[in-house]
Amino acid sequence: MGNTVKEQSVIVAQIVGKWVGGGVESVIMNYYRHIDRTKIQFDFICDVDSTCIPYDEIEALGGRVIICPPYQELYDYLKFLVQLFKKEKYKIVHSHINTLSVFPLFAAKLAGVKVRISHSHNTSCRKDLKRNIIKKLLRPFSKIWATDLFACSEKAGRFQFGNRAYDQGRVKIIHNAIDLNKYQYDAVARRGLRELLGVPREALVYGHIGRFVGQKNHQFLINRFSKIIAENPSAILVLIGDGPLKDDLKSYVRELGISRSVRFVDWCEHIEKYYSAFDIFVLPSLYEGLPLVGIEAQANGLPCLFSKAISPEVLVLPTAKLSELGSGFGEVQPIPSRIADARYYFENRRLDIVKEARSLELVYNERLART
């Protein structure tokens, strides 16, 4: 992008935190790819210990990546951000690190940034004790320095900002929208990927995409799948992603003696093609805001099974269901067929990124006009 065009753009500082290939980063990039970048540009502020930043794509689209100290080094983190915000004279700082947004938005306030957005992408779970304590301690402060409150779902908005703020209409829902064309069913990809994975043509494939962290509840899913293959020995479970628990989960699969029925796939480009290789998508998370992978799977026409910890707003297709994390999870008999005309169900759901990117542009401009 030429300097003249960029100088005329509004530059929004996107506080990403640790870029590790999660759903929040995907949401931000979806909006960035489709927003009018001649009018609005993004600077991505990422912690130094990030691992999956798509530098080449961001730079090709005219954006910048700015590396900052990790938020654990709080003094250095705040000092860096205050200096950066003053130097760049940002008019908007948009923070995506949930309750931790209190820190970058405090820095933005000190630097005189007029529009300071706190964006909730998640909720919490009693089983995730350490994270939950931190979230509960910070939650009352998550909106104190913010001029605007965003959330991906009602559940995420109420969790971070409270029922009163939500009921007063102070929380703006920014939908986790996707490129619907990108996730359409691909019969050629299905054949090729199932062959690559060594999946027999007649096998029923359960698919999951997500980082290997406690929140995603992989061990529970593996346990449930071990019972499924006792009744259906040809079934296959495909687990796609990276993360700190991956090796432990591989060991657990070996301990259960089901390695022949489970495929681990590293995170890769064109991950969207794998949805076509699945027969059902499963997401037994302990907590979520509004999982992007759940929307993507349904755009592919896949029947989906989600834990009840996930907001009901994730349900788009009639073949998508919420289930208790108990003995019934994973026992869907028979498995519904893939829906061929999935796009029909997305109409009026505000999940088309082309339309929602325009909406975000309007929101940014409205906030600027208000200052």
Contacts in CASP RR format, 6 or more apart in sequence:
PFRMAT RR
TARGET T0000
AUTHOR 0000-0000-0000
METHOD contacts of the structure
MODEL  1
MGNTVKEQSVIVAQIVGKWVGGGVESVIMNYYRHIDRTKIQFDFICDVDS
TCIPYDEIEALGGRVIICPPYQELYDYLKFLVQLFKKEKYKIVHSHINTL
SVFPLFAAKLAGVKVRISHSHNTSCRKDLKRNIIKKLLRPFSKIWATDLF
ACSEKAGRFQFGNRAYDQGRVKIIHNAIDLNKYQYDAVARRGLRELLGVP
REALVYGHIGRFVGQKNHQFLINRFSKIIAENPSAILVLIGDGPLKDDLK
SYVRELGISRSVRFVDWCEHIEKYYSAFDIFVLPSLYEGLPLVGIEAQAN
GLPCLFSKAISPEVLVLPTAKLSELGSGFGEVQPIPSRIADARYYFENRR
LDIVKEARSLELVYNERLART
1 37 0 8 1.000
1 38 0 8 1.000
1 41 0 8 1.000
1 61 0 8 1.000
1 62 0 8 1.000
1 63 0 8 1.000
5 38 0 8 1.000
6 41 0 8 1.000
6 62 0 8 1.000
8 38 0 8 1.000
8 39 0 8 1.000
9 37 0 8 1.000
9 38 0 8 1.000
9 39 0 8 1.000
9 40 0 8 1.000
9 41 0 8 1.000
10 39 0 8 1.000
10 40 0 8 1.000
10 41 0 8 1.000
10 91 0 8 1.000
10 92 0 8 1.000
10 364 0 8 1.000
10 365 0 8 1.000
10 368 0 8 1.000
11 41 0 8 1.000
11 42 0 8 1.000
11 43 0 8 1.000
11 88 0 8 1.000
11 90 0 8 1.000
11 91 0 8 1.000
12 40 0 8 1.000
12 41 0 8 1.000
12 42 0 8 1.000
12 43 0 8 1.000
12 90 0 8 1.000
12 92 0 8 1.000
12 93 0 8 1.000
12 94 0 8 1.000
12 364 0 8 1.000
13 43 0 8 1.000
13 45 0 8 1.000
13 84 0 8 1.000
13 85 0 8 1.000
13 88 0 8 1.000
13 90 0 8 1.000
13 92 0 8 1.000
13 93 0 8 1.000
13 94 0 8 1.000
13 108 0 8 1.000
13 113 0 8 1.000
14 28 0 8 1.000
14 42 0 8 1.000
14 43 0 8 1.000
14 44 0 8 1.000
14 45 0 8 1.000
14 94 0 8 1.000
14 96 0 8 1.000
15 45 0 8 1.000
15 93 0 8 1.000
15 94 0 8 1.000
15 95 0 8 1.000
15 96 0 8 1.000
15 97 0 8 1.000
15 101 0 8 1.000
15 104 0 8 1.000
16 24 0 8 1.000
16 25 0 8 1.000
16 28 0 8 1.000
16 44 0 8 1.000
16 45 0 8 1.000
16 46 0 8 1.000
16 47 0 8 1.000
16 50 0 8 1.000
16 96 0 8 1.000
16 97 0 8 1.000
17 45 0 8 1.000
17 46 0 8 1.000
17 47 0 8 1.000
17 50 0 8 1.000
17 71 0 8 1.000
17 96 0 8 1.000
17 97 0 8 1.000
18 46 0 8 1.000
18 47 0 8 1.000
18 49 0 8 1.000
18 50 0 8 1.000
18 51 0 8 1.000
18 70 0 8 1.000
19 25 0 8 1.000
19 44 0 8 1.000
19 46 0 8 1.000
19 47 0 8 1.000
19 50 0 8 1.000
19 51 0 8 1.000
19 52 0 8 1.000
19 53 0 8 1.000
20 50 0 8 1.000
20 51 0 8 1.000
20 52 0 8 1.000
20 211 0 8 1.000
20 243 0 8 1.000
21 51 0 8 1.000
21 52 0 8 1.000
21 211 0 8 1.000
21 242 0 8 1.000
21 267 0 8 1.000
22 52 0 8 1.000
22 210 0 8 1.000
22 211 0 8 1.000
23 291 0 8 1.000
23 292 0 8 1.000
23 293 0 8 1.000
24 96 0 8 1.000
24 121 0 8 1.000
25 52 0 8 1.000
26 292 0 8 1.000
27 121 0 8 1.000
27 152 0 8 1.000
27 176 0 8 1.000
27 292 0 8 1.000
28 42 0 8 1.000
28 44 0 8 1.000
28 96 0 8 1.000
29 54 0 8 1.000
29 57 0 8 1.000
30 177 0 8 1.000
30 178 0 8 1.000
30 179 0 8 1.000
30 292 0 8 1.000
30 353 0 8 1.000
30 357 0 8 1.000
31 177 0 8 1.000
31 353 0 8 1.000
31 356 0 8 1.000
31 357 0 8 1.000
31 360 0 8 1.000
32 42 0 8 1.000
32 58 0 8 1.000
32 61 0 8 1.000
33 61 0 8 1.000
33 179 0 8 1.000
33 353 0 8 1.000
34 179 0 8 1.000
34 353 0 8 1.000
34 354 0 8 1.000
34 357 0 8 1.000
35 42 0 8 1.000
35 357 0 8 1.000
35 360 0 8 1.000
35 361 0 8 1.000
36 357 0 8 1.000
36 358 0 8 1.000
36 361 0 8 1.000
37 61 0 8 1.000
37 62 0 8 1.000
37 63 0 8 1.000
39 361 0 8 1.000
40 361 0 8 1.000
40 364 0 8 1.000
41 62 0 8 1.000
41 63 0 8 1.000
42 58 0 8 1.000
42 63 0 8 1.000
43 63 0 8 1.000
43 64 0 8 1.000
43 65 0 8 1.000
43 66 0 8 1.000
43 88 0 8 1.000
43 90 0 8 1.000
44 53 0 8 1.000
44 58 0 8 1.000
44 63 0 8 1.000
44 64 0 8 1.000
44 65 0 8 1.000
44 66 0 8 1.000
45 66 0 8 1.000
45 68 0 8 1.000
45 81 0 8 1.000
45 84 0 8 1.000
45 104 0 8 1.000
46 53 0 8 1.000
46 65 0 8 1.000
46 66 0 8 1.000
46 67 0 8 1.000
46 68 0 8 1.000
47 67 0 8 1.000
47 68 0 8 1.000
47 69 0 8 1.000
47 70 0 8 1.000
47 71 0 8 1.000
48 67 0 8 1.000
48 68 0 8 1.000
48 69 0 8 1.000
48 70 0 8 1.000
49 70 0 8 1.000
50 67 0 8 1.000
52 267 0 8 1.000
53 65 0 8 1.000
55 65 0 8 1.000
58 64 0 8 1.000
58 65 0 8 1.000
59 65 0 8 1.000
66 84 0 8 1.000
68 77 0 8 1.000
68 80 0 8 1.000
68 81 0 8 1.000
68 84 0 8 1.000
69 76 0 8 1.000
69 77 0 8 1.000
69 80 0 8 1.000
70 77 0 8 1.000
71 77 0 8 1.000
71 97 0 8 1.000
71 100 0 8 1.000
71 103 0 8 1.000
74 103 0 8 1.000
77 103 0 8 1.000
78 103 0 8 1.000
78 106 0 8 1.000
78 107 0 8 1.000
81 103 0 8 1.000
81 104 0 8 1.000
81 107 0 8 1.000
81 108 0 8 1.000
81 111 0 8 1.000
82 107 0 8 1.000
82 110 0 8 1.000
82 111 0 8 1.000
85 93 0 8 1.000
85 107 0 8 1.000
85 108 0 8 1.000
85 111 0 8 1.000
85 112 0 8 1.000
85 113 0 8 1.000
86 111 0 8 1.000
86 112 0 8 1.000
90 108 0 8 1.000
90 111 0 8 1.000
90 113 0 8 1.000
91 113 0 8 1.000
91 114 0 8 1.000
91 115 0 8 1.000
91 368 0 8 1.000
91 371 0 8 1.000
92 113 0 8 1.000
92 114 0 8 1.000
92 115 0 8 1.000
92 116 0 8 1.000
92 117 0 8 1.000
92 364 0 8 1.000
92 367 0 8 1.000
92 368 0 8 1.000
93 104 0 8 1.000
93 105 0 8 1.000
93 108 0 8 1.000
93 113 0 8 1.000
93 115 0 8 1.000
93 116 0 8 1.000
93 117 0 8 1.000
94 117 0 8 1.000
94 119 0 8 1.000
94 150 0 8 1.000
95 101 0 8 1.000
95 104 0 8 1.000
95 105 0 8 1.000
95 116 0 8 1.000
95 117 0 8 1.000
95 118 0 8 1.000
95 119 0 8 1.000
96 119 0 8 1.000
96 121 0 8 1.000
97 104 0 8 1.000
98 119 0 8 1.000
98 120 0 8 1.000
98 121 0 8 1.000
98 122 0 8 1.000
98 135 0 8 1.000
98 142 0 8 1.000
98 160 0 8 1.000
99 134 0 8 1.000
99 135 0 8 1.000
99 138 0 8 1.000
99 139 0 8 1.000
99 141 0 8 1.000
99 142 0 8 1.000
99 160 0 8 1.000
100 138 0 8 1.000
101 118 0 8 1.000
101 119 0 8 1.000
101 142 0 8 1.000
101 146 0 8 1.000
102 118 0 8 1.000
102 138 0 8 1.000
102 141 0 8 1.000
102 142 0 8 1.000
102 144 0 8 1.000
102 145 0 8 1.000
105 116 0 8 1.000
105 118 0 8 1.000
105 145 0 8 1.000
105 146 0 8 1.000
106 145 0 8 1.000
108 116 0 8 1.000
108 145 0 8 1.000
109 116 0 8 1.000
109 145 0 8 1.000
114 147 0 8 1.000
114 368 0 8 1.000
114 371 0 8 1.000
115 147 0 8 1.000
115 148 0 8 1.000
115 364 0 8 1.000
115 367 0 8 1.000
115 368 0 8 1.000
115 371 0 8 1.000
116 145 0 8 1.000
116 146 0 8 1.000
116 147 0 8 1.000
116 148 0 8 1.000
117 146 0 8 1.000
117 147 0 8 1.000
117 148 0 8 1.000
117 149 0 8 1.000
117 150 0 8 1.000
117 367 0 8 1.000
118 142 0 8 1.000
118 143 0 8 1.000
118 145 0 8 1.000
118 146 0 8 1.000
118 148 0 8 1.000
118 149 0 8 1.000
118 150 0 8 1.000
118 160 0 8 1.000
118 161 0 8 1.000
119 150 0 8 1.000
119 151 0 8 1.000
119 152 0 8 1.000
119 174 0 8 1.000
120 142 0 8 1.000
120 149 0 8 1.000
120 150 0 8 1.000
120 151 0 8 1.000
120 152 0 8 1.000
120 156 0 8 1.000
120 157 0 8 1.000
120 159 0 8 1.000
120 160 0 8 1.000
120 161 0 8 1.000
120 171 0 8 1.000
120 289 0 8 1.000
121 151 0 8 1.000
121 152 0 8 1.000
121 156 0 8 1.000
121 289 0 8 1.000
122 156 0 8 1.000
122 159 0 8 1.000
122 287 0 8 1.000
122 288 0 8 1.000
122 289 0 8 1.000
123 155 0 8 1.000
123 156 0 8 1.000
123 159 0 8 1.000
123 287 0 8 1.000
123 288 0 8 1.000
123 289 0 8 1.000
123 309 0 8 1.000
123 311 0 8 1.000
124 131 0 8 1.000
124 132 0 8 1.000
124 135 0 8 1.000
124 136 0 8 1.000
124 159 0 8 1.000
124 287 0 8 1.000
125 132 0 8 1.000
125 215 0 8 1.000
125 286 0 8 1.000
125 287 0 8 1.000
125 309 0 8 1.000
126 132 0 8 1.000
127 286 0 8 1.000
128 214 0 8 1.000
128 215 0 8 1.000
128 286 0 8 1.000
128 287 0 8 1.000
139 159 0 8 1.000
139 160 0 8 1.000
142 160 0 8 1.000
142 161 0 8 1.000
143 149 0 8 1.000
143 160 0 8 1.000
143 161 0 8 1.000
143 165 0 8 1.000
147 367 0 8 1.000
148 172 0 8 1.000
148 367 0 8 1.000
149 157 0 8 1.000
149 161 0 8 1.000
149 165 0 8 1.000
149 170 0 8 1.000
149 171 0 8 1.000
149 172 0 8 1.000
150 171 0 8 1.000
150 172 0 8 1.000
150 173 0 8 1.000
150 174 0 8 1.000
151 157 0 8 1.000
151 160 0 8 1.000
151 161 0 8 1.000
151 171 0 8 1.000
151 172 0 8 1.000
151 173 0 8 1.000
151 174 0 8 1.000
152 173 0 8 1.000
152 174 0 8 1.000
152 175 0 8 1.000
152 176 0 8 1.000
152 289 0 8 1.000
152 290 0 8 1.000
153 173 0 8 1.000
153 289 0 8 1.000
153 290 0 8 1.000
153 311 0 8 1.000
153 313 0 8 1.000
153 314 0 8 1.000
154 166 0 8 1.000
154 173 0 8 1.000
154 311 0 8 1.000
154 313 0 8 1.000
155 289 0 8 1.000
155 290 0 8 1.000
155 311 0 8 1.000
155 313 0 8 1.000
156 289 0 8 1.000
156 290 0 8 1.000
156 311 0 8 1.000
157 166 0 8 1.000
157 171 0 8 1.000
158 166 0 8 1.000
161 170 0 8 1.000
161 171 0 8 1.000
165 171 0 8 1.000
172 363 0 8 1.000
174 356 0 8 1.000
174 360 0 8 1.000
174 363 0 8 1.000
175 290 0 8 1.000
175 350 0 8 1.000
175 351 0 8 1.000
175 356 0 8 1.000
176 290 0 8 1.000
176 291 0 8 1.000
176 292 0 8 1.000
176 295 0 8 1.000
176 351 0 8 1.000
177 295 0 8 1.000
177 350 0 8 1.000
177 351 0 8 1.000
177 352 0 8 1.000
177 353 0 8 1.000
177 355 0 8 1.000
177 356 0 8 1.000
177 357 0 8 1.000
178 292 0 8 1.000
178 295 0 8 1.000
178 296 0 8 1.000
178 299 0 8 1.000
178 351 0 8 1.000
178 352 0 8 1.000
178 353 0 8 1.000
179 353 0 8 1.000
179 354 0 8 1.000
180 299 0 8 1.000
180 343 0 8 1.000
180 346 0 8 1.000
180 351 0 8 1.000
180 352 0 8 1.000
180 353 0 8 1.000
182 272 0 8 1.000
183 272 0 8 1.000
183 275 0 8 1.000
183 296 0 8 1.000
183 297 0 8 1.000
183 299 0 8 1.000
183 300 0 8 1.000
184 299 0 8 1.000
184 300 0 8 1.000
184 342 0 8 1.000
184 343 0 8 1.000
185 275 0 8 1.000
185 276 0 8 1.000
185 300 0 8 1.000
185 301 0 8 1.000
185 338 0 8 1.000
185 340 0 8 1.000
185 342 0 8 1.000
186 273 0 8 1.000
186 276 0 8 1.000
187 276 0 8 1.000
189 273 0 8 1.000
189 276 0 8 1.000
189 277 0 8 1.000
190 276 0 8 1.000
190 277 0 8 1.000
192 277 0 8 1.000
193 273 0 8 1.000
193 274 0 8 1.000
193 276 0 8 1.000
193 277 0 8 1.000
194 201 0 8 1.000
194 203 0 8 1.000
194 205 0 8 1.000
194 277 0 8 1.000
197 236 0 8 1.000
197 238 0 8 1.000
197 263 0 8 1.000
197 265 0 8 1.000
197 277 0 8 1.000
198 263 0 8 1.000
199 205 0 8 1.000
199 236 0 8 1.000
199 238 0 8 1.000
199 263 0 8 1.000
199 277 0 8 1.000
200 234 0 8 1.000
202 234 0 8 1.000
203 234 0 8 1.000
203 235 0 8 1.000
203 236 0 8 1.000
204 232 0 8 1.000
204 234 0 8 1.000
204 235 0 8 1.000
204 236 0 8 1.000
204 279 0 8 1.000
204 280 0 8 1.000
204 335 0 8 1.000
205 235 0 8 1.000
205 236 0 8 1.000
205 237 0 8 1.000
205 238 0 8 1.000
205 277 0 8 1.000
205 278 0 8 1.000
205 279 0 8 1.000
205 280 0 8 1.000
206 225 0 8 1.000
206 228 0 8 1.000
206 235 0 8 1.000
206 236 0 8 1.000
206 237 0 8 1.000
206 238 0 8 1.000
206 278 0 8 1.000
206 279 0 8 1.000
206 280 0 8 1.000
206 281 0 8 1.000
206 282 0 8 1.000
206 330 0 8 1.000
207 237 0 8 1.000
207 238 0 8 1.000
207 239 0 8 1.000
207 240 0 8 1.000
207 274 0 8 1.000
207 278 0 8 1.000
207 280 0 8 1.000
207 281 0 8 1.000
207 282 0 8 1.000
208 216 0 8 1.000
208 218 0 8 1.000
208 221 0 8 1.000
208 237 0 8 1.000
208 238 0 8 1.000
208 239 0 8 1.000
208 240 0 8 1.000
208 281 0 8 1.000
208 282 0 8 1.000
208 283 0 8 1.000
209 240 0 8 1.000
209 241 0 8 1.000
209 271 0 8 1.000
209 274 0 8 1.000
209 281 0 8 1.000
209 293 0 8 1.000
209 296 0 8 1.000
209 297 0 8 1.000
210 216 0 8 1.000
210 240 0 8 1.000
210 241 0 8 1.000
210 293 0 8 1.000
211 241 0 8 1.000
211 242 0 8 1.000
211 243 0 8 1.000
212 218 0 8 1.000
212 239 0 8 1.000
212 241 0 8 1.000
212 242 0 8 1.000
212 243 0 8 1.000
212 244 0 8 1.000
212 245 0 8 1.000
212 246 0 8 1.000
212 249 0 8 1.000
213 243 0 8 1.000
213 244 0 8 1.000
213 245 0 8 1.000
214 245 0 8 1.000
214 286 0 8 1.000
215 285 0 8 1.000
215 286 0 8 1.000
215 287 0 8 1.000
215 288 0 8 1.000
216 283 0 8 1.000
216 284 0 8 1.000
216 285 0 8 1.000
216 286 0 8 1.000
217 284 0 8 1.000
217 285 0 8 1.000
217 286 0 8 1.000
217 307 0 8 1.000
217 325 0 8 1.000
218 239 0 8 1.000
218 245 0 8 1.000
218 249 0 8 1.000
219 249 0 8 1.000
219 252 0 8 1.000
220 284 0 8 1.000
220 325 0 8 1.000
220 329 0 8 1.000
221 237 0 8 1.000
221 239 0 8 1.000
221 282 0 8 1.000
221 284 0 8 1.000
222 237 0 8 1.000
222 249 0 8 1.000
222 252 0 8 1.000
222 253 0 8 1.000
222 256 0 8 1.000
222 258 0 8 1.000
222 262 0 8 1.000
223 256 0 8 1.000
224 284 0 8 1.000
224 329 0 8 1.000
224 330 0 8 1.000
225 235 0 8 1.000
225 237 0 8 1.000
225 258 0 8 1.000
225 261 0 8 1.000
225 262 0 8 1.000
225 330 0 8 1.000
226 256 0 8 1.000
226 258 0 8 1.000
228 235 0 8 1.000
228 330 0 8 1.000
228 331 0 8 1.000
229 235 0 8 1.000
229 258 0 8 1.000
229 261 0 8 1.000
233 261 0 8 1.000
235 261 0 8 1.000
236 261 0 8 1.000
236 262 0 8 1.000
236 263 0 8 1.000
237 261 0 8 1.000
237 262 0 8 1.000
237 263 0 8 1.000
238 262 0 8 1.000
238 263 0 8 1.000
238 265 0 8 1.000
238 274 0 8 1.000
238 277 0 8 1.000
238 278 0 8 1.000
239 249 0 8 1.000
239 262 0 8 1.000
239 263 0 8 1.000
239 264 0 8 1.000
239 265 0 8 1.000
240 265 0 8 1.000
240 266 0 8 1.000
240 267 0 8 1.000
240 271 0 8 1.000
240 274 0 8 1.000
241 265 0 8 1.000
241 266 0 8 1.000
241 267 0 8 1.000
242 266 0 8 1.000
242 267 0 8 1.000
246 264 0 8 1.000
249 264 0 8 1.000
250 264 0 8 1.000
253 259 0 8 1.000
253 262 0 8 1.000
265 274 0 8 1.000
272 296 0 8 1.000
272 300 0 8 1.000
275 281 0 8 1.000
275 296 0 8 1.000
275 297 0 8 1.000
275 300 0 8 1.000
275 302 0 8 1.000
276 300 0 8 1.000
278 297 0 8 1.000
278 302 0 8 1.000
279 302 0 8 1.000
279 303 0 8 1.000
279 335 0 8 1.000
279 338 0 8 1.000
280 302 0 8 1.000
280 303 0 8 1.000
280 304 0 8 1.000
280 305 0 8 1.000
280 332 0 8 1.000
280 335 0 8 1.000
280 336 0 8 1.000
281 293 0 8 1.000
281 294 0 8 1.000
281 297 0 8 1.000
281 302 0 8 1.000
281 303 0 8 1.000
281 304 0 8 1.000
281 305 0 8 1.000
282 304 0 8 1.000
282 305 0 8 1.000
282 330 0 8 1.000
283 291 0 8 1.000
283 293 0 8 1.000
283 294 0 8 1.000
283 304 0 8 1.000
283 305 0 8 1.000
283 306 0 8 1.000
283 307 0 8 1.000
283 310 0 8 1.000
284 305 0 8 1.000
284 306 0 8 1.000
284 307 0 8 1.000
284 325 0 8 1.000
284 329 0 8 1.000
285 291 0 8 1.000
285 306 0 8 1.000
285 307 0 8 1.000
285 309 0 8 1.000
285 310 0 8 1.000
286 307 0 8 1.000
286 309 0 8 1.000
286 325 0 8 1.000
287 309 0 8 1.000
288 309 0 8 1.000
288 310 0 8 1.000
288 311 0 8 1.000
288 314 0 8 1.000
289 310 0 8 1.000
289 311 0 8 1.000
290 310 0 8 1.000
290 311 0 8 1.000
290 313 0 8 1.000
290 314 0 8 1.000
291 306 0 8 1.000
291 310 0 8 1.000
291 314 0 8 1.000
294 304 0 8 1.000
294 306 0 8 1.000
294 314 0 8 1.000
295 314 0 8 1.000
295 316 0 8 1.000
295 351 0 8 1.000
297 304 0 8 1.000
298 304 0 8 1.000
298 316 0 8 1.000
298 317 0 8 1.000
298 320 0 8 1.000
298 342 0 8 1.000
298 345 0 8 1.000
298 346 0 8 1.000
299 342 0 8 1.000
299 343 0 8 1.000
299 346 0 8 1.000
299 351 0 8 1.000
300 338 0 8 1.000
300 342 0 8 1.000
301 317 0 8 1.000
301 319 0 8 1.000
301 338 0 8 1.000
301 339 0 8 1.000
301 340 0 8 1.000
301 342 0 8 1.000
302 319 0 8 1.000
302 338 0 8 1.000
303 317 0 8 1.000
303 319 0 8 1.000
303 320 0 8 1.000
303 332 0 8 1.000
303 335 0 8 1.000
303 336 0 8 1.000
303 337 0 8 1.000
303 338 0 8 1.000
303 339 0 8 1.000
304 317 0 8 1.000
304 319 0 8 1.000
304 320 0 8 1.000
304 321 0 8 1.000
305 320 0 8 1.000
305 321 0 8 1.000
305 323 0 8 1.000
305 329 0 8 1.000
305 330 0 8 1.000
305 332 0 8 1.000
306 314 0 8 1.000
306 315 0 8 1.000
306 320 0 8 1.000
306 321 0 8 1.000
306 322 0 8 1.000
306 323 0 8 1.000
307 322 0 8 1.000
307 323 0 8 1.000
307 324 0 8 1.000
307 325 0 8 1.000
307 329 0 8 1.000
308 322 0 8 1.000
308 323 0 8 1.000
308 324 0 8 1.000
308 325 0 8 1.000
309 325 0 8 1.000
310 322 0 8 1.000
312 322 0 8 1.000
314 320 0 8 1.000
315 321 0 8 1.000
315 322 0 8 1.000
316 342 0 8 1.000
316 345 0 8 1.000
316 346 0 8 1.000
316 349 0 8 1.000
316 351 0 8 1.000
317 339 0 8 1.000
317 342 0 8 1.000
317 345 0 8 1.000
318 339 0 8 1.000
318 345 0 8 1.000
319 336 0 8 1.000
319 337 0 8 1.000
319 339 0 8 1.000
321 332 0 8 1.000
323 329 0 8 1.000
323 330 0 8 1.000
339 345 0 8 1.000
346 352 0 8 1.000
350 356 0 8 1.000
350 359 0 8 1.000
END
